[in-house]
Amino acid sequence: MPQSIDPTRPQFEAFKALPRDTPIHMLNLIRLKALAAYPPGHPNAGKGMTGLDAYREYGRTSGPIFRKLGGRIVWSGRPEGVLTGPADERWDLAFIAQYPNAGAFLAMVTDGEYREHVIHRQAAVEDSRLVRFFPLDPGEGFGE
């Protein structure tokens, strides 16, 4: 199965077609590379950085833009095992990022400075899932 690092053009177009003025939660599931893979010529290329090192650099450099647009992490965890799903599927990091609206997310990913920093994420990530949710207040039972 091919890895998913960045959205495909159809995925991004589908995201943009959804409402932009409602709050969103973005579930992030991240599988990291053992060693970061920066392109030749990048200052971090060949330094032996781990995927985790590069992902932390991504968070350090893009975090101020994320926060300036009203983003915040509302949940994070370290996956320990898969109970239901493919036995060989594993994730190193999991978190939910909250944005005041989809427009804020779009502003972040199209920001010129952010686009410079996303190279750290691309160097760090072996595979990922990014799933948009409309936040609901939990009900009394499952599915409510």
C-alpha positions, -999 to 999 in steps of 0.1 A, spaced: 0 0 0 14 34 -9 23 58 19 4 89 25 25 119 34 7 149 18 -29 151 5 -35 143 -31 -50 170 -53 -85 154 -52 -83 150 -14 -74 187 -10 -101 198 -34 -127 177 -14 -115 193 18 -118 228 3 -154 220 -8 -165 214 28 -177 243 49 -149 267 58 -166 286 86 -172 258 111 -148 245 138 -129 214 129 -108 187 146 -81 170 127 -71 135 137 -34 129 130 -19 94 129 18 95 123 43 67 115 78 81 116 109 70 96 138 56 116 160 82 99 148 115 86 151 118 48 159 154 39 165 163 3 201 168 -8 213 203 -1 190 209 29 210 220 59 197 189 79 206 164 51 230 137 62 230 148 99 216 114 111 185 130 125 157 105 134 122 109 121 112 120 156 139 147 156 126 160 123 90 159 134 98 178 165 116 204 143 84 206 122 64 213 154 89 238 167 91 258 134 54 256 123 39 257 158 38 295 160 19 297 127 -5 270 140 -11 289 172 -14 323 156 -43 310 135 -61 297 166 -50 261 164 -43 240 195 -38 204 203 -69 191 222 -58 154 227 -26 134 221 -15 99 229 11 73 221 -5 43 204 3 10 221 -13 -16 199 -41 -23 174 -71 -42 188 -93 -40 157 -76 -34 123 -46 -47 103 -22 -64 127 8 -48 109 -6 -13 112 13 8 137 14 45 145 41 63 165 21 95 173 -16 103 175 -32 137 182 -62 158 175 -56 194 164 -85 219 168 -89 248 145 -115 276 149 -126 268 114 -114 251 82 -104 285 68 -77 287 95 -63 253 85 -63 264 49 -46 296 58 -19 276 76 -11 251 49 -9 279 22 12 303 44 46 308 27 65 304 59 46 273 69 54 258 34 91 263 41 88 243 74 67 214 61 99 199 47 106 187 82 73 168 83 80 153 49 115 143 60 101 127 92 70 109 82 69 74 67 30 73 66 2 93 80 -35 98 82 -52 132 86 -89 130 91 -112 160 94 -140 159 119 -168 182 128 -167 183 166 -198 172 185 -206 172 222 -205 136 234 -240 121 239 -251 95 265 -244 65 243 -223 53 214 -232 69 181 -250 99 197 
